[in-house]
Amino acid sequence: DELVDANTKRPDPDALEYNGKNKNYRAVVTNAVSGEKVNVEEIVYNGSAKNGTAYKDSTTAPKEASEGNYSVKATKLSDENYTVEGTAAHNFSVAQREVSITYDLSKSPYTYDASSHIPTWEVVGLVEGDTCEVSDYTLSGKDVFDADYAKATGAVNVKKDGSAVTVTVTAIGNGNYKLPASADCKAEYKIV
């Protein structure tokens, strides 16, 4: 778990990023009568994660990237002479973690054999234990018959001018992660 302290700004509660750890907020009573020690005994979280997980008055802190903002609010104090009524909730968000795509180009150039050839890829930069699959990609270029390469038909024929075919990963299947700029998600390879 990761302790987030809104008072000391460590780590900065306005710049949280998904790291696989629950974002546990620490709440402190700041207006108790001098000499009295009043502790916050319970805080609750509300909001929705990009992966669909919903938090509704949950005492478990979220860890997933948020869809909009989460909110956190103190709901119970150690001294009945004090109340949390009128206490505002604190809003915060958890940004998606950026990953990269690596391609295995060791088989390029591929030899034409009437079957589709697309290099394998891997999503890199995941939190340990997480999985993330590529959910969409594009192919670009024209084959020797002047037909556009397309995901539906694959990359079968030799490239028209002997230049490279371009594959670009355009989507991934884990809402806690995001792709970098499209230029960083491309690879070029040849079919000869």
Contacts in CASP RR format, 6 or more apart in sequence:
PFRMAT RR
TARGET T0000
AUTHOR 0000-0000-0000
METHOD contacts of the structure
MODEL  1
DELVDANTKRPDPDALEYNGKNKNYRAVVTNAVSGEKVNVEEIVYNGSAK
NGTAYKDSTTAPKEASEGNYSVKATKLSDENYTVEGTAAHNFSVAQREVS
ITYDLSKSPYTYDASSHIPTWEVVGLVEGDTCEVSDYTLSGKDVFDADYA
KATGAVNVKKDGSAVTVTVTAIGNGNYKLPASADCKAEYKIV
1 21 0 8 1.000
1 22 0 8 1.000
1 24 0 8 1.000
1 61 0 8 1.000
2 11 0 8 1.000
2 19 0 8 1.000
2 21 0 8 1.000
2 22 0 8 1.000
2 23 0 8 1.000
2 24 0 8 1.000
3 24 0 8 1.000
3 26 0 8 1.000
4 11 0 8 1.000
4 13 0 8 1.000
4 16 0 8 1.000
4 23 0 8 1.000
4 24 0 8 1.000
4 25 0 8 1.000
4 26 0 8 1.000
4 92 0 8 1.000
5 13 0 8 1.000
5 25 0 8 1.000
5 26 0 8 1.000
6 13 0 8 1.000
6 25 0 8 1.000
6 26 0 8 1.000
6 90 0 8 1.000
7 26 0 8 1.000
7 28 0 8 1.000
13 25 0 8 1.000
13 90 0 8 1.000
13 92 0 8 1.000
14 92 0 8 1.000
15 95 0 8 1.000
16 23 0 8 1.000
16 92 0 8 1.000
16 93 0 8 1.000
16 94 0 8 1.000
16 95 0 8 1.000
17 94 0 8 1.000
17 95 0 8 1.000
17 96 0 8 1.000
17 97 0 8 1.000
18 63 0 8 1.000
18 64 0 8 1.000
18 65 0 8 1.000
18 94 0 8 1.000
18 95 0 8 1.000
18 96 0 8 1.000
18 97 0 8 1.000
18 127 0 8 1.000
18 176 0 8 1.000
18 177 0 8 1.000
19 63 0 8 1.000
19 97 0 8 1.000
19 127 0 8 1.000
20 63 0 8 1.000
20 127 0 8 1.000
20 130 0 8 1.000
20 176 0 8 1.000
21 63 0 8 1.000
22 60 0 8 1.000
22 61 0 8 1.000
22 62 0 8 1.000
22 63 0 8 1.000
23 61 0 8 1.000
23 62 0 8 1.000
23 63 0 8 1.000
23 70 0 8 1.000
23 92 0 8 1.000
23 94 0 8 1.000
24 61 0 8 1.000
25 43 0 8 1.000
25 61 0 8 1.000
25 72 0 8 1.000
25 90 0 8 1.000
25 92 0 8 1.000
27 40 0 8 1.000
27 43 0 8 1.000
27 72 0 8 1.000
27 74 0 8 1.000
28 40 0 8 1.000
29 38 0 8 1.000
29 39 0 8 1.000
29 40 0 8 1.000
29 77 0 8 1.000
29 82 0 8 1.000
32 38 0 8 1.000
32 79 0 8 1.000
32 82 0 8 1.000
36 79 0 8 1.000
37 78 0 8 1.000
38 77 0 8 1.000
38 78 0 8 1.000
38 79 0 8 1.000
38 82 0 8 1.000
39 77 0 8 1.000
39 78 0 8 1.000
40 74 0 8 1.000
40 76 0 8 1.000
40 77 0 8 1.000
40 78 0 8 1.000
41 76 0 8 1.000
41 77 0 8 1.000
41 78 0 8 1.000
42 59 0 8 1.000
42 74 0 8 1.000
42 75 0 8 1.000
42 76 0 8 1.000
43 59 0 8 1.000
43 72 0 8 1.000
43 73 0 8 1.000
43 74 0 8 1.000
43 75 0 8 1.000
44 57 0 8 1.000
44 58 0 8 1.000
44 59 0 8 1.000
44 72 0 8 1.000
44 73 0 8 1.000
44 75 0 8 1.000
45 55 0 8 1.000
45 57 0 8 1.000
45 58 0 8 1.000
45 59 0 8 1.000
45 60 0 8 1.000
45 61 0 8 1.000
45 62 0 8 1.000
45 70 0 8 1.000
45 71 0 8 1.000
45 72 0 8 1.000
46 55 0 8 1.000
46 56 0 8 1.000
46 57 0 8 1.000
46 58 0 8 1.000
46 70 0 8 1.000
46 71 0 8 1.000
46 72 0 8 1.000
46 73 0 8 1.000
46 89 0 8 1.000
47 54 0 8 1.000
47 55 0 8 1.000
47 56 0 8 1.000
47 62 0 8 1.000
47 66 0 8 1.000
47 67 0 8 1.000
47 68 0 8 1.000
47 69 0 8 1.000
47 70 0 8 1.000
47 71 0 8 1.000
48 54 0 8 1.000
48 55 0 8 1.000
48 66 0 8 1.000
48 67 0 8 1.000
48 68 0 8 1.000
49 55 0 8 1.000
49 62 0 8 1.000
49 64 0 8 1.000
49 65 0 8 1.000
49 66 0 8 1.000
49 67 0 8 1.000
49 175 0 8 1.000
50 64 0 8 1.000
50 65 0 8 1.000
50 66 0 8 1.000
50 67 0 8 1.000
50 96 0 8 1.000
50 175 0 8 1.000
50 176 0 8 1.000
51 64 0 8 1.000
51 65 0 8 1.000
51 174 0 8 1.000
51 175 0 8 1.000
51 176 0 8 1.000
52 67 0 8 1.000
53 62 0 8 1.000
53 64 0 8 1.000
55 62 0 8 1.000
55 70 0 8 1.000
57 75 0 8 1.000
61 72 0 8 1.000
62 70 0 8 1.000
62 94 0 8 1.000
63 94 0 8 1.000
64 94 0 8 1.000
64 175 0 8 1.000
64 176 0 8 1.000
65 94 0 8 1.000
65 95 0 8 1.000
65 96 0 8 1.000
65 97 0 8 1.000
65 175 0 8 1.000
65 176 0 8 1.000
65 177 0 8 1.000
66 92 0 8 1.000
66 93 0 8 1.000
66 94 0 8 1.000
68 93 0 8 1.000
69 91 0 8 1.000
69 92 0 8 1.000
69 93 0 8 1.000
70 91 0 8 1.000
70 92 0 8 1.000
70 93 0 8 1.000
70 94 0 8 1.000
71 89 0 8 1.000
71 90 0 8 1.000
71 91 0 8 1.000
71 92 0 8 1.000
72 89 0 8 1.000
72 90 0 8 1.000
72 92 0 8 1.000
73 84 0 8 1.000
73 87 0 8 1.000
73 88 0 8 1.000
73 89 0 8 1.000
73 90 0 8 1.000
74 84 0 8 1.000
74 87 0 8 1.000
75 84 0 8 1.000
76 84 0 8 1.000
77 83 0 8 1.000
77 84 0 8 1.000
96 175 0 8 1.000
96 176 0 8 1.000
96 177 0 8 1.000
96 178 0 8 1.000
97 125 0 8 1.000
97 127 0 8 1.000
97 176 0 8 1.000
97 177 0 8 1.000
97 178 0 8 1.000
98 177 0 8 1.000
98 178 0 8 1.000
98 179 0 8 1.000
98 180 0 8 1.000
99 123 0 8 1.000
99 124 0 8 1.000
99 125 0 8 1.000
99 126 0 8 1.000
99 132 0 8 1.000
99 172 0 8 1.000
99 177 0 8 1.000
99 178 0 8 1.000
99 179 0 8 1.000
99 180 0 8 1.000
100 123 0 8 1.000
100 124 0 8 1.000
100 125 0 8 1.000
100 180 0 8 1.000
100 184 0 8 1.000
101 121 0 8 1.000
101 122 0 8 1.000
101 123 0 8 1.000
101 124 0 8 1.000
101 134 0 8 1.000
101 169 0 8 1.000
101 179 0 8 1.000
101 184 0 8 1.000
101 185 0 8 1.000
102 121 0 8 1.000
102 122 0 8 1.000
102 124 0 8 1.000
103 119 0 8 1.000
103 120 0 8 1.000
103 121 0 8 1.000
103 167 0 8 1.000
103 187 0 8 1.000
103 189 0 8 1.000
104 119 0 8 1.000
104 120 0 8 1.000
104 121 0 8 1.000
104 122 0 8 1.000
105 119 0 8 1.000
105 187 0 8 1.000
105 189 0 8 1.000
107 117 0 8 1.000
107 119 0 8 1.000
108 119 0 8 1.000
108 189 0 8 1.000
108 190 0 8 1.000
109 189 0 8 1.000
109 190 0 8 1.000
109 191 0 8 1.000
109 192 0 8 1.000
110 117 0 8 1.000
110 189 0 8 1.000
110 190 0 8 1.000
110 191 0 8 1.000
110 192 0 8 1.000
111 191 0 8 1.000
111 192 0 8 1.000
112 156 0 8 1.000
112 157 0 8 1.000
112 158 0 8 1.000
112 191 0 8 1.000
112 192 0 8 1.000
114 156 0 8 1.000
115 156 0 8 1.000
116 153 0 8 1.000
116 154 0 8 1.000
116 155 0 8 1.000
116 156 0 8 1.000
117 155 0 8 1.000
117 156 0 8 1.000
117 189 0 8 1.000
117 191 0 8 1.000
118 137 0 8 1.000
118 139 0 8 1.000
118 154 0 8 1.000
118 155 0 8 1.000
118 167 0 8 1.000
119 167 0 8 1.000
119 187 0 8 1.000
119 189 0 8 1.000
121 134 0 8 1.000
121 137 0 8 1.000
121 167 0 8 1.000
121 169 0 8 1.000
121 187 0 8 1.000
123 132 0 8 1.000
123 133 0 8 1.000
123 134 0 8 1.000
123 172 0 8 1.000
123 177 0 8 1.000
126 132 0 8 1.000
126 174 0 8 1.000
126 177 0 8 1.000
127 176 0 8 1.000
130 174 0 8 1.000
130 176 0 8 1.000
131 174 0 8 1.000
132 172 0 8 1.000
132 173 0 8 1.000
132 174 0 8 1.000
132 177 0 8 1.000
133 172 0 8 1.000
133 173 0 8 1.000
133 174 0 8 1.000
134 169 0 8 1.000
134 171 0 8 1.000
134 172 0 8 1.000
134 173 0 8 1.000
135 171 0 8 1.000
135 172 0 8 1.000
135 173 0 8 1.000
136 151 0 8 1.000
136 169 0 8 1.000
136 170 0 8 1.000
136 171 0 8 1.000
137 151 0 8 1.000
137 167 0 8 1.000
137 168 0 8 1.000
137 169 0 8 1.000
137 170 0 8 1.000
137 171 0 8 1.000
138 151 0 8 1.000
138 167 0 8 1.000
138 168 0 8 1.000
138 170 0 8 1.000
139 149 0 8 1.000
139 150 0 8 1.000
139 151 0 8 1.000
139 154 0 8 1.000
139 155 0 8 1.000
139 165 0 8 1.000
139 166 0 8 1.000
139 167 0 8 1.000
140 148 0 8 1.000
140 149 0 8 1.000
140 165 0 8 1.000
140 166 0 8 1.000
140 168 0 8 1.000
141 148 0 8 1.000
141 149 0 8 1.000
141 159 0 8 1.000
141 160 0 8 1.000
141 165 0 8 1.000
141 166 0 8 1.000
142 148 0 8 1.000
142 149 0 8 1.000
142 159 0 8 1.000
142 160 0 8 1.000
143 149 0 8 1.000
143 155 0 8 1.000
143 156 0 8 1.000
143 157 0 8 1.000
143 158 0 8 1.000
143 159 0 8 1.000
143 160 0 8 1.000
144 157 0 8 1.000
144 158 0 8 1.000
144 159 0 8 1.000
144 160 0 8 1.000
145 157 0 8 1.000
146 160 0 8 1.000
147 157 0 8 1.000
149 155 0 8 1.000
149 165 0 8 1.000
155 165 0 8 1.000
155 167 0 8 1.000
155 191 0 8 1.000
156 191 0 8 1.000
157 191 0 8 1.000
158 191 0 8 1.000
158 192 0 8 1.000
159 165 0 8 1.000
159 190 0 8 1.000
159 191 0 8 1.000
162 190 0 8 1.000
162 192 0 8 1.000
163 190 0 8 1.000
164 188 0 8 1.000
164 189 0 8 1.000
164 190 0 8 1.000
165 188 0 8 1.000
165 189 0 8 1.000
165 190 0 8 1.000
165 191 0 8 1.000
166 186 0 8 1.000
166 187 0 8 1.000
166 188 0 8 1.000
167 186 0 8 1.000
167 187 0 8 1.000
167 188 0 8 1.000
167 189 0 8 1.000
168 182 0 8 1.000
168 185 0 8 1.000
168 186 0 8 1.000
169 179 0 8 1.000
169 185 0 8 1.000
170 179 0 8 1.000
170 182 0 8 1.000
170 185 0 8 1.000
171 179 0 8 1.000
172 178 0 8 1.000
172 179 0 8 1.000
179 185 0 8 1.000
END
